Amino acid sequence: MALRDTPANRDELLQQLESARSHDVPWKSGRAFGYVFETGDDAQALGKTAYASFLTENGLDPTAFPSYPRLENDVIGWVLDQTRCPAEGVGIFTSGGTESILLAVKAAREAARAARPDLARFELVLPITAHAAFFKAAHYFDLDVVTTAVDPESFRADPGAIEAAITERTAMVVVSAPSFAHGVVDPVAEVAAVCRARGVWLHTDGCVGGWLLPYFRALGAKVPDYDFSVEGVQSMSVDLHKFAFCAKGASVVLFRTPALRRHAAFACGSWTGYSLVNFGVQSSKSEGPVASAWATLQAFGHQGYRAQVEGMHRAAERVRAAVRAHPDLRILGEPCMSLFAIASDTVNVFHLQDELRLRGWHTRSQLRRGPSPENVHVLLTPVNDRWVDAFINDLGEAVEAARALPPSELAAQLREMFANLDPANVSDDVIAGMMSSAGVSQGALPGRTAEVNQMMNALPTAIIERALVHYVDGTFRPARG
């Protein structure tokens, strides 16, 4: 639509904004498993008020807005305590897990460059379960990625495979607590022993679980040590806008010592403007997110988080028990939080996801990768608790409905087509035609997405990534007047 020439009525604009999200995932209903981390109580309302009250303050210059470091220092201190970091630990408040990961990788690369100036290029060693943001960081910072195998039953990182992958060019090794795909915590202590012996930076990605894992452990979940209590963990990423229930974007990256954090800094005195120095990717940034996180964390307190975890733990255990009792379904690995993956050897899980969506449930699909088969990803938050019985019932019905649906003919054709085809020789027109055949046009997905997911599952990784770019490119096209 065109930009108005004259000012618009406030209420009219708000109505248009409300209309714009009419097709969004209905996360307030409690039937969306993921996407938004919601508790449904007053603590988040307070966080939103705090966000708005500090929306205009600018974190660019702490000398102009000393409230910013005051609030950030409090928040970082609370997360350092939660992750059992030594007294000298420090951190950076960021816009989200990806920025936290980018800064950790950047710091590790700079530390590697300082220690090994004779080497021109460095590597990240990642279990195949490590988050995609690490691949993004490697892409941005010109690092090579070395992926390692995981245990095919537990989906936990393999310390032996990691040890074999480490070379003099390794800048960082990554472990997850837990991994997003399966909700399992890697054997951090064993990997840390390898990293200490080889003098390599170890990063624990606690974006999903770093804040709540201690509470799950207190309820009996089998949570191995993963944080700074493990000697050798040099940095951690912890998202607060996930299971600390803060407003987006709120995350932190933590460092064992100030010397490590200094590698994440950027300073510039080479231009004619003001001297610039900061730790984050952003320079100008609203103080709203850190103020909101400060208020939300305080509003819950440890007691409030324990209460939320009790409900999430109970709901997750009930759903997992129902899945394990179903003859056609299984849980991948042994998840310790409230996120997990459901697989099947007899039913097409992409049809299963469609059938769940038709019944009002919103889950994610995950493609086959290494030993991890295609699966449906479920992430339970406190607002899902009241829907557990209904979900379990509908899951059984969805399995029966999915069983009657045929496999994709297109996927079989593409699997055969790419068996002897170099992905580098595939044109953009072929990608567009392939997506169109699966029902994708100008960024719009068909009502049932099983055909799209089966197609993607049959493709080589390089083609999957190009297909994803094609889809997003069609989604984000300027609306001109």
C-alpha positions as CSV (number, residue, x, y, z in Angstrom):
1,M,0.0,0.0,0.0
2,A,1.1,3.6,-0.6
3,L,2.3,5.8,2.2
4,R,-0.4,8.4,3.1
5,D,0.0,12.0,2.3
6,T,-2.0,13.2,5.3
7,P,-1.7,12.0,8.9
8,A,-4.0,9.0,9.7
9,N,-6.3,8.5,12.6
10,R,-4.6,6.7,15.5
11,D,-7.5,4.2,16.1
12,E,-7.7,3.4,12.3
13,L,-4.0,2.6,12.2
14,L,-4.2,0.3,15.2
15,Q,-7.1,-1.5,13.6
16,Q,-5.1,-2.0,10.4
17,L,-2.2,-3.3,12.4
18,E,-4.5,-5.8,14.2
19,S,-5.8,-6.9,10.8
20,A,-2.3,-7.5,9.5
21,R,-1.8,-10.3,12.0
22,S,-5.1,-12.0,11.4
23,H,-3.4,-15.0,9.7
24,D,-0.5,-15.3,12.3
25,V,-0.1,-18.4,14.4
26,P,-2.7,-18.0,17.2
27,W,-0.1,-18.2,20.0
28,K,-2.4,-16.8,22.7
29,S,-4.7,-19.9,22.3
30,G,-2.2,-22.2,23.9
31,R,-2.3,-24.5,20.9
32,A,0.9,-23.3,19.3
33,F,3.9,-25.4,20.4
34,G,6.8,-23.0,19.9
35,Y,7.2,-19.6,18.2
36,V,6.2,-17.5,21.3
37,F,7.2,-18.3,24.9
38,E,4.2,-17.3,27.0
39,T,3.1,-17.8,30.6
40,G,-0.2,-16.0,30.5
41,D,0.3,-14.2,33.8
42,D,1.0,-10.6,34.9
43,A,4.8,-10.8,34.9
44,Q,4.9,-10.4,31.1
45,A,2.5,-7.5,31.2
46,L,4.9,-5.7,33.5
47,G,7.8,-6.5,31.1
48,K,5.9,-5.0,28.2
49,T,5.2,-1.9,30.2
50,A,8.9,-1.6,31.1
51,Y,9.8,-2.1,27.5
52,A,7.6,0.8,26.3
53,S,8.8,3.1,29.1
54,F,12.4,2.7,27.9
55,L,11.8,2.4,24.2
56,T,13.5,5.7,23.3
57,E,16.5,5.5,25.5
58,N,19.6,4.6,23.4
59,G,22.1,2.0,24.5
60,L,24.7,3.5,22.1
61,D,26.3,5.8,24.6
62,P,26.3,4.7,28.3
63,T,27.7,8.1,29.3
64,A,24.4,9.7,28.0
65,F,22.2,6.9,29.3
66,P,23.9,5.4,32.4
67,S,20.7,3.6,33.2
68,Y,21.6,1.2,30.4
69,P,24.7,-0.3,31.9
70,R,23.1,-0.3,35.3
71,L,20.2,-2.5,34.1
72,E,22.5,-4.7,31.9
73,N,24.9,-5.3,34.8
74,D,22.1,-6.5,37.0
75,V,20.7,-8.8,34.3
76,I,24.1,-10.2,33.4
77,G,24.9,-10.8,37.1
78,W,21.7,-12.8,37.6
79,V,22.5,-15.0,34.6
80,L,26.1,-15.5,35.7
81,D,24.8,-16.7,39.0
82,Q,22.3,-19.0,37.3
83,T,25.1,-20.5,35.2
84,R,27.6,-20.9,38.2
85,C,30.2,-18.6,36.7
86,P,33.3,-17.6,38.8
87,A,33.4,-14.1,40.3
88,E,35.3,-12.6,37.4
89,G,32.7,-13.6,34.8
90,V,31.2,-11.0,32.5
91,G,28.7,-10.8,29.7
92,I,26.9,-8.9,27.0
93,F,23.2,-8.3,26.6
94,T,22.2,-8.9,23.0
95,S,19.2,-8.9,20.8
96,G,18.8,-12.7,20.6
97,G,20.5,-16.0,20.4
98,T,22.0,-15.4,17.0
99,E,23.7,-12.2,18.1
100,S,25.0,-13.9,21.2
101,I,26.4,-16.7,19.1
102,L,27.9,-14.3,16.6
103,L,29.8,-12.5,19.4
104,A,31.0,-15.7,21.0
105,V,32.3,-17.0,17.7
106,K,33.9,-13.6,16.8
107,A,35.6,-13.5,20.2
108,A,36.9,-17.1,19.8
109,R,38.2,-16.3,16.3
110,E,40.1,-13.2,17.6
111,A,41.6,-15.2,20.4
112,A,42.7,-17.8,18.0
113,R,44.3,-15.2,15.7
114,A,46.1,-13.7,18.6
115,A,47.4,-17.1,19.8
116,R,48.3,-18.4,16.3
117,P,49.2,-15.4,14.1
118,D,50.9,-17.7,11.6
119,L,47.5,-19.2,10.5
120,A,45.3,-17.4,8.0
121,R,42.0,-19.3,8.5
122,F,40.2,-21.0,11.3
123,E,37.5,-23.6,11.9
124,L,34.4,-24.2,14.1
125,V,33.9,-27.8,15.2
126,L,30.2,-28.4,15.5
127,P,28.2,-31.6,16.3
128,I,25.5,-31.8,13.6
129,T,22.9,-31.0,16.3
130,A,24.5,-27.5,16.9
131,H,22.2,-24.6,16.1
132,A,22.1,-23.1,12.6
133,A,23.3,-19.8,14.0
134,F,26.8,-21.2,14.3
135,F,26.8,-21.9,10.6
136,K,25.6,-18.3,10.1
137,A,28.5,-17.1,12.3
138,A,31.0,-19.1,10.3
139,H,29.6,-17.6,7.1
140,Y,29.8,-14.1,8.4
141,F,33.2,-14.4,9.9
142,D,34.8,-16.5,7.2
143,L,35.4,-19.6,9.2
144,D,35.3,-23.2,8.0
145,V,32.8,-25.5,9.6
146,V,33.7,-29.1,10.6
147,T,30.7,-31.1,11.6
148,T,31.0,-34.2,13.8
149,A,28.8,-37.2,14.3
150,V,26.4,-37.6,17.3
151,D,25.3,-40.8,19.0
152,P,22.6,-42.3,16.8
153,E,20.4,-43.2,19.7
154,S,20.9,-40.4,22.2
155,F,21.7,-37.7,19.6
156,R,24.3,-36.3,22.0
157,A,27.6,-35.1,20.8
158,D,30.4,-37.7,20.5
159,P,33.5,-36.6,22.4
160,G,35.7,-38.9,20.4
161,A,34.5,-37.5,17.1
162,I,35.1,-34.0,18.4
163,E,38.6,-34.9,19.5
164,A,39.4,-36.4,16.1
165,A,38.1,-33.2,14.4
166,I,40.2,-30.7,16.4
167,T,43.3,-29.4,14.6
168,E,45.6,-26.4,15.0
169,R,43.0,-24.3,13.1
170,T,40.2,-25.0,15.5
171,A,39.0,-21.7,17.0
172,M,35.9,-23.1,18.9
173,V,34.1,-26.3,19.8
174,V,30.4,-26.1,20.5
175,V,28.1,-28.2,22.7
176,S,24.4,-27.7,23.4
177,A,22.4,-27.5,26.6
178,P,20.0,-28.7,25.3
179,S,20.0,-29.0,21.5
180,F,17.0,-27.4,20.0
181,A,16.1,-30.3,17.7
182,H,16.0,-33.0,20.3
183,G,16.0,-31.3,23.7
184,V,19.1,-33.3,24.9
185,V,22.1,-32.0,26.8
186,D,25.5,-32.9,25.3
187,P,28.2,-34.5,27.4
188,V,29.8,-31.2,28.2
189,A,32.2,-32.4,30.9
190,E,33.7,-35.0,28.6
191,V,34.0,-32.6,25.7
192,A,35.5,-30.0,28.0
193,A,38.2,-32.4,29.0
194,V,39.1,-32.9,25.4
195,C,39.2,-29.1,24.8
196,R,41.3,-28.4,27.9
197,A,43.9,-31.0,26.7
198,R,44.0,-29.4,23.3
199,G,43.8,-25.8,24.4
200,V,40.6,-25.1,22.5
201,W,37.8,-22.6,23.4
202,L,34.6,-24.5,24.3
203,H,31.2,-22.8,24.0
204,T,28.0,-24.1,25.6
205,D,24.9,-23.0,23.7
206,G,22.3,-22.7,26.4
207,C,20.0,-20.4,24.3
208,V,17.1,-22.7,24.9
209,G,17.8,-24.2,28.4
210,G,20.4,-22.1,30.0
211,W,18.0,-20.3,32.3
212,L,15.6,-23.1,33.2
213,L,17.7,-26.2,33.3
214,P,18.6,-25.8,37.0
215,Y,14.9,-25.9,37.9
216,F,14.2,-29.0,35.7
217,R,17.2,-30.6,37.5
218,A,15.6,-29.9,40.8
219,L,12.5,-31.8,39.7
220,G,14.5,-34.9,38.9
221,A,15.3,-34.4,35.2
222,K,18.7,-36.0,34.3
223,V,20.7,-32.9,33.5
224,P,24.5,-33.4,33.2
225,D,26.7,-30.4,34.2
226,Y,26.8,-28.0,31.3
227,D,27.7,-24.5,32.6
228,F,30.7,-22.7,34.0
229,S,30.9,-25.3,36.8
230,V,32.6,-27.4,34.1
231,E,36.3,-26.4,33.9
232,G,37.0,-25.5,30.2
233,V,33.7,-23.9,29.3
234,Q,34.8,-20.4,28.2
235,S,31.6,-18.9,27.0
236,M,27.8,-19.5,27.1
237,S,24.8,-18.1,25.2
238,V,21.5,-17.9,27.1
239,D,18.3,-16.5,25.6
240,L,16.0,-14.7,28.0
241,H,13.2,-14.2,25.5
242,K,12.8,-18.0,25.4
243,F,12.3,-19.8,28.7
244,A,12.9,-16.8,30.9
245,F,9.7,-15.5,29.3
246,C,11.1,-12.0,28.6
247,A,10.0,-9.9,25.6
248,K,12.0,-10.2,22.4
249,G,14.9,-9.5,21.9
250,A,16.7,-10.4,25.0
251,S,19.7,-12.7,25.2
252,V,23.1,-12.8,26.8
253,V,26.5,-14.1,26.0
254,L,28.7,-14.8,28.9
255,F,32.5,-15.1,29.2
256,R,34.5,-16.7,32.0
257,T,36.9,-13.7,32.1
258,P,37.0,-10.1,31.0
259,A,40.0,-10.9,28.8
260,L,37.9,-13.3,26.7
261,R,35.0,-10.8,26.4
262,R,37.4,-8.1,25.1
263,H,37.9,-10.2,21.9
264,A,34.2,-9.5,21.2
265,A,34.6,-5.7,21.3
266,F,34.7,-3.3,18.4
267,A,36.3,0.2,18.6
268,C,36.7,2.8,15.9
269,G,38.6,6.1,16.1
270,S,39.4,6.2,12.4
271,W,36.7,8.4,11.1
272,T,35.7,12.1,11.6
273,G,32.7,11.4,13.8
274,Y,32.4,10.4,17.5
275,S,34.6,7.7,18.9
276,L,32.8,4.4,18.8
277,V,33.2,1.4,21.0
278,N,30.8,-1.4,21.9
279,F,30.6,-5.1,22.5
280,G,27.4,-5.9,20.4
281,V,26.7,-6.2,16.7
282,Q,24.3,-3.3,17.0
283,S,25.4,0.2,18.0
284,S,22.2,2.3,18.4
285,K,19.7,0.1,20.2
286,S,16.6,0.7,22.3
287,E,17.0,0.3,26.1
288,G,13.5,-1.3,26.0
289,P,14.6,-4.9,25.8
290,V,17.0,-4.8,28.7
291,A,14.6,-2.9,30.9
292,S,11.9,-5.4,30.1
293,A,14.2,-8.3,30.9
294,W,15.2,-6.7,34.2
295,A,11.5,-6.3,35.2
296,T,10.4,-9.7,34.0
297,L,13.2,-11.6,35.8
298,Q,12.5,-9.7,39.0
299,A,8.8,-10.2,38.7
300,F,9.1,-14.0,38.5
301,G,12.0,-14.5,40.8
302,H,13.3,-18.1,41.5
303,Q,10.0,-19.1,43.1
304,G,8.0,-18.0,40.1
305,Y,10.2,-19.8,37.7
306,R,10.0,-23.0,39.8
307,A,6.2,-22.8,39.6
308,Q,6.3,-22.5,35.8
309,V,8.7,-25.3,35.4
310,E,6.6,-27.7,37.5
311,G,3.7,-27.3,35.1
312,M,5.9,-27.6,32.0
313,H,7.7,-30.7,33.3
314,R,4.4,-32.3,34.1
315,A,2.9,-31.6,30.7
316,A,6.0,-32.7,28.8
317,E,6.2,-36.0,30.8
318,R,2.5,-36.7,30.0
319,V,2.9,-36.0,26.3
320,R,6.1,-38.1,26.0
321,A,4.5,-41.0,27.9
322,A,1.6,-41.0,25.4
323,V,3.9,-40.9,22.5
324,R,6.0,-43.8,23.8
325,A,2.9,-45.8,24.5
326,H,1.7,-45.3,20.8
327,P,2.8,-48.2,18.6
328,D,3.5,-45.9,15.6
329,L,5.4,-43.1,17.4
330,R,8.7,-42.6,19.3
331,I,10.6,-39.9,21.0
332,L,14.1,-39.2,19.7
333,G,16.7,-39.4,22.5
334,E,16.0,-38.7,26.1
335,P,15.0,-35.0,26.4
336,C,15.3,-33.3,29.8
337,M,13.2,-30.2,29.2
338,S,9.8,-29.6,27.5
339,L,11.0,-29.7,23.9
340,F,11.3,-32.9,22.0
341,A,11.0,-34.6,18.6
342,I,8.4,-37.2,17.6
343,A,9.3,-39.6,14.8
344,S,7.6,-42.6,13.2
345,D,8.8,-45.7,11.3
346,T,5.3,-46.4,9.9
347,V,3.6,-43.0,9.4
348,N,4.7,-40.1,7.3
349,V,5.4,-37.4,9.9
350,F,4.8,-34.6,7.4
351,H,1.3,-35.8,6.8
352,L,1.0,-36.1,10.6
353,Q,2.0,-32.4,11.1
354,D,-0.6,-31.4,8.5
355,E,-3.3,-33.4,10.3
356,L,-2.3,-31.8,13.6
357,R,-2.6,-28.3,12.0
358,L,-6.0,-29.1,10.6
359,R,-7.0,-29.9,14.2
360,G,-5.7,-26.5,15.4
361,W,-2.2,-27.5,16.6
362,H,0.9,-25.7,15.4
363,T,4.2,-27.6,15.5
364,R,7.4,-27.5,13.5
365,S,8.7,-30.1,11.0
366,Q,12.4,-31.1,11.0
367,L,14.0,-32.8,8.0
368,R,16.2,-35.8,8.0
369,R,19.8,-35.1,8.9
370,G,22.5,-37.7,9.7
371,P,21.0,-40.3,12.1
372,S,18.1,-38.0,13.0
373,P,15.0,-39.0,10.9
374,E,12.3,-36.5,9.8
375,N,10.2,-35.6,12.8
376,V,7.6,-33.3,14.3
377,H,9.1,-30.9,16.9
378,V,7.1,-30.0,19.9
379,L,8.0,-27.3,22.4
380,L,5.7,-26.8,25.4
381,T,5.4,-23.6,27.3
382,P,3.3,-22.9,30.4
383,V,0.2,-21.9,28.3
384,N,0.1,-25.4,26.7
385,D,-0.5,-27.2,30.0
386,R,-4.2,-27.0,29.9
387,W,-4.4,-28.5,26.4
388,V,-2.4,-31.7,27.1
389,D,-5.4,-34.1,27.1
390,A,-6.8,-32.6,23.9
391,F,-3.5,-32.8,22.2
392,I,-2.9,-36.4,23.1
393,N,-6.3,-37.3,21.8
394,D,-5.9,-35.4,18.6
395,L,-2.4,-36.9,18.1
396,G,-3.9,-40.4,18.0
397,E,-6.5,-39.3,15.5
398,A,-3.9,-37.5,13.4
399,V,-1.8,-40.7,13.2
400,E,-4.7,-42.6,11.8
401,A,-5.6,-39.9,9.2
402,A,-1.9,-39.6,8.2
403,R,-1.6,-43.4,7.7
404,A,-4.1,-43.3,4.9
405,L,-2.3,-40.6,2.9
406,P,0.2,-41.6,0.1
407,P,3.9,-40.7,-0.1
408,S,4.9,-37.9,-2.4
409,E,5.5,-38.9,-6.1
410,L,7.4,-35.6,-6.6
411,A,9.8,-36.4,-3.8
412,A,10.6,-39.8,-5.3
413,Q,11.2,-38.2,-8.7
414,L,13.5,-35.5,-7.2
415,R,15.5,-38.1,-5.2
416,E,16.1,-40.0,-8.4
417,M,16.9,-36.8,-10.4
418,F,19.5,-35.5,-7.9
419,A,21.2,-38.9,-7.3
420,N,23.6,-38.2,-10.2
421,L,23.3,-34.5,-10.6
422,D,25.8,-31.8,-9.4
423,P,23.8,-29.2,-7.4
424,A,26.1,-26.5,-8.8
425,N,24.6,-27.2,-12.2
426,V,21.0,-26.6,-11.1
427,S,19.6,-23.3,-12.5
428,D,17.4,-20.9,-10.6
429,D,14.6,-21.7,-13.1
430,V,14.8,-25.4,-12.1
431,I,14.5,-24.4,-8.4
432,A,11.5,-22.2,-9.2
433,G,9.8,-24.9,-11.2
434,M,10.4,-27.4,-8.4
435,M,8.9,-25.2,-5.8
436,S,5.9,-24.4,-8.0
437,S,5.3,-28.2,-8.5
438,A,5.1,-28.5,-4.7
439,G,2.5,-25.7,-4.6
440,V,4.8,-22.8,-3.5
441,S,4.3,-19.6,-5.3
442,Q,5.5,-16.0,-4.5
443,G,6.3,-17.0,-0.9
444,A,2.9,-18.5,-0.3
445,L,2.7,-22.1,1.0
446,P,-0.1,-24.5,0.1
447,G,-2.8,-25.4,2.7
448,R,-1.1,-28.8,3.3
449,T,2.7,-28.6,3.5
450,A,3.5,-32.3,3.5
451,E,4.3,-32.2,-0.3
452,V,6.8,-29.3,0.3
453,N,8.4,-31.0,3.3
454,Q,8.7,-34.4,1.5
455,M,10.3,-32.6,-1.5
456,M,12.8,-30.8,0.8
457,N,13.6,-34.0,2.6
458,A,14.6,-35.6,-0.7
459,L,17.0,-32.9,-1.8
460,P,20.7,-32.4,-1.3
461,T,21.5,-29.8,1.4
462,A,22.8,-27.3,-1.2
463,I,19.5,-27.4,-3.0
464,I,17.5,-27.2,0.2
465,E,19.3,-24.0,1.0
466,R,18.7,-22.5,-2.4
467,A,15.0,-23.5,-2.2
468,L,14.7,-21.8,1.1
469,V,16.2,-18.6,-0.3
470,H,13.8,-18.8,-3.2
471,Y,10.8,-19.0,-0.8
472,V,11.9,-16.2,1.4
473,D,12.8,-14.0,-1.6
474,G,9.2,-14.4,-2.8
475,T,7.9,-13.6,0.7
476,F,9.7,-10.3,1.2
477,R,8.9,-8.2,-1.8
478,P,8.3,-4.4,-1.4
479,A,4.7,-3.3,-1.6
480,R,4.9,-0.2,-3.8
481,G,2.1,2.5,-4.0
